[in-house]
Amino acid sequence: MDEDRFSGTVKQAAGKVQGAAGDLLGDSKTQAEGAAREIAGRAQDAYGQAKDVARGAAEQVGRGVEQQPVVALLIAGVIGYALGLFTARR
């Protein structure tokens, strides 16, 4: 598990606890702070998940390049050529 995912999950749980404490005490400031902490935790968890997906995709591309380097070079060349065409027209 990514560090951001772990920290996000902890923040999210802490926000839920803080929000529940605010509910019990009737303190709207504590409720709002808990909700904000929970949202920040969710965002950090989502960021960690995105990093995991990107890392997995990069590893998969790396394996593909190792297995078929000529195909990878041809694809890179076509992409470079296409980018050159698009930027030269402007």
Secondary structure, DSSP 8 states (H G I E B T S, - for coil): --HHHHHHHHHHHHHHHHHHHHHHHT-HHHHHHHHHHHHHHHHHHHHHHHHHHHHHHHHHHHHHHHH-HHHHHHHHHHHHHHHHHHHHT-
